[in-house]
Amino acid sequence: MPEITQPRILLIGTGDTKADELKFMSDCIAKAGGRTIMMDISVLGDPPYKAAHDKHAVAAAAQTTIADIASSGDENSAMSLMAIGAANLARDLAARDAIDAVIAIGGTMGTDLALDVAQALPLGLPKMIVSTVAFSHLIPPERVAADLMMILWAGGLYGLNGTCTAVLSQACGAIVGAAKSAIRPQNKRPVVAITSLGKSCLRYMVELKPQLEKRGYEVVIFHTTGMGGRAMESIAAQGGFAAVLDLSLQEVANQLTGSVVNSGADRLENAGRAGIPQIVAPGAVDMVDFPAWLTIPQDLADRPFHAHNRLLASATSRPVDRRRIAGAIAEKLSHAKAPVAFVLPAGGIQQWDRAGEPLHDPDALSTFVDAMRAAIAAPVELHEIADHINSTVFNETVLAIFDRWVEAGIVPAGRTTVAA
């Protein structure tokens, strides 16, 4: 891949209100060795500079006019329309290889728009948002692109100052550096996604990964602690996988039980919607996660509990919740547009539910297994095993389904040799 010596950086912001900040960022990009391409997303005013892609171009990309956007109702409707145009325009620029990276700046309004732009862009094209609400729970997980970078715009409400210029200069240097060094996905082999947790909880990836690699696949493992599942869903929505082994679903349980450690309401839906075959298992779905630095939620206070570290803790869900979770999993899988196999390990679904471990709750496990068995319906295949999810039998069952699907042409065959 040729080295990019002067990356083209698409800089997005409201030039009528943030001209000083945007001009400062353009200077920083130039000093770092990049070339700025301005996109102005102003609605009411005009910037004191000429943008390569002005507000009229953004409106046109949304198939409307800036006058119609300005009279659309309120600032929310206006910026929602501008977001459509900005996302469409950025997508087109990326498709034409006219930009090497994107950086956007904003408060809640600009961040809202920038999130749509980031999701419209392909994985591997660097994307940065400088935001006054970076890392905030105001941003739902389903709005976050798989490889999005964010930095908190400290001191950035109105005008330049020493605090905010320190942040802006870092962000500009980071995006230029990322554009120069980014390696886009090559996809020389079919890509298989696996969801999991660390080996202390779920161990199947230790055996499945090398076995799939021997078969000629690139294996990408996603850590299902909220944003990991979000990244997988984001890539799946773009059709980025040959198959998905979604074997850790506790983010689904977290979302249904109100935990902040979730990946959004569309978890377990995008692969099926995109027509990607899935092998699914309920790994860790009996756990409800919460920040370890908070008091245990009242409705979980009497449940078996385990603190994984100072950030993350888990309690077991109640039997009534497990029945609801089982129904939700089956409902999501029923809408898939490609084959789905569900492997149900009746012997346990995560390491800490074994006898003698802190989350051991055999009655609740039995409730979930019964509910899951009853909820799964054709055409979803149900494969029940008596063993634990961390057993060799589980791995063999998953690989047998995968191999059968390869032989049937459901999953594309792997490539054991790749041209340089």
Beta strands, then each sheet from edge to edge (+ up, - down):
strand 1: 8-13
strand 2: 35-40
strand 3: 101-106
strand 4: 127-131
strand 5: 148-152
strand 6: 191-196
strand 7: 218-223
strand 8: 243-248
strand 9: 278-283
strand 10: 287-291
strand 11: 305-307
strand 12: 312-316
strand 13: 340-345
strand 14: 381-385
sheet 1: 2+ 1+ 3+ 4+ 5+
sheet 2: 7+ 6+ 8+ 9+ 13+ 14+
sheet 3: 10+ 12- 11+
end
